[in-house]
């Protein structure tokens, strides 16, 4: 069961990272970055969420578990 959760988390994490990259490359986000100097908040949230969920998925897949 842990491996299934890990795979699903990893896939969703990668999808969030890709979505964040798409948002960061949008015209609206680039215009905001020109005027404020900061990336769009929404893109940053997608990056953070995708990285956290992806790391959780990796740990679920590869972290050794104590089995007796």
Helices and strands as residue ranges (DSSP letters): H 2-24, H 27-36, H 41-62
